[in-house]
Amino acid sequence: MSVPAPNIEALGQSEAWLDFQDRLSRAATVDRPVLLMGERGAGKELAARRLHYLSPRWSEPLVALNCAALAPSLIESELFGYEPGAFTGATARRRGRFETAEGGTLFLDELGNIPLQVQEKILRVVEYGVFERVGGSEAVHANVRIVGATNTDLPERAAAGRFMRDLLDRLSFEVLYLPPLRTRAGDIMLLANHFAAHMATELGHDTIPVFTEDARAQLEAYPWPGNVRELKNVVERAVYRAENPETIDTLCFDPFQCPFEPLPRDNAAEPSGTQAAPAAPVHTTTDFREAIARYEEALLRQALEACQFNQRKAAERLGLTYHQFRGLYRKYAARLR
């Protein structure tokens, strides 16, 4: 069985990324559960695939299940399968993900969304290697390595009684934290150039576009809350919209920004407790970066004043992590004092 070619989203040369890859490679060779922790869009599924293909199980199936994409009532039957008559519509036996991953790796994305009663069955698989299909009583043996991933704080959920502490202990033989893109110095342009080349090829362009100095500065300064997935979208959008296929000089970080004047809004119709974002300042200057800076500064100031200058609460109000907020705050600290 051949190993798929590496995805360009897994590229990186920064110290943080290389250290993560080294830890992942070491964990891959030990046949124990692994937890992948990281922000959205950081590449947890790609990391799970690398774990699998570097492991002794590489020639066996890699089966993935996004636990956040299913209703809680369906997760059990998806994982363990079911017997005929287990519920309305169950007319035949169906194998679950544990059976289809036999001998290989089962990747459970968004692990924190699994209901407690299903967590108990997973714990039994980890401890004893057996389970029962939904509606059945026959013990089914499972030889599967579990790799879990989440962007939530599982120890915190366990402390609150929303995740089984015993299962967390069993699954956390090794915990690997994917570094967010903003901490991977030097990787942003490496990835951006790859995404640009791939998109240009897809569009049938004869040349690979080059980022202008201003575009590079914007990419490096942006905090990337959506990480690699967001970077890919921004770059591909820029290549697609570029008037000159040889140069990328304009970036759109928010695709919902409207190029036209918005329609007037009735402030009285605003739901109670909500507050509109500050209007983008109007200036005679055409300097794009200065206009964005003034708008970001206004958003930060408004959030800080509304939260009595509690930075953690201000970060939540803006939908940012505390570290993302601190990065922006340091950028405009002199103006905000």
BELWO-V402104 format. One record per helix or strand. SS is the DSSP state (a for helix, b for strand). FROM is the first residue (numbers start at 1). LEN is the number of residues. If there is no record, write none. Layout:
[[SS;FROM;LEN] [SS;FROM;LEN]]
//
This chain:
[[a;8;3] [a;15;14] [b;34;4] [a;44;10] [b;62;5] [a;67;3] [a;72;9] [b;82;1] [b;94;1] [a;97;4] [b;105;5] [a;111;3] [a;116;13] [b;130;3] [b;134;1] [b;139;3] [b;145;6] [a;154;6] [a;165;7] [b;174;4] [a;181;3] [a;187;16] [b;210;2] [a;213;9] [a;227;15] [b;247;2] [a;267;3] [a;288;19] [a;311;8] [a;322;10] [a;333;4]]
//
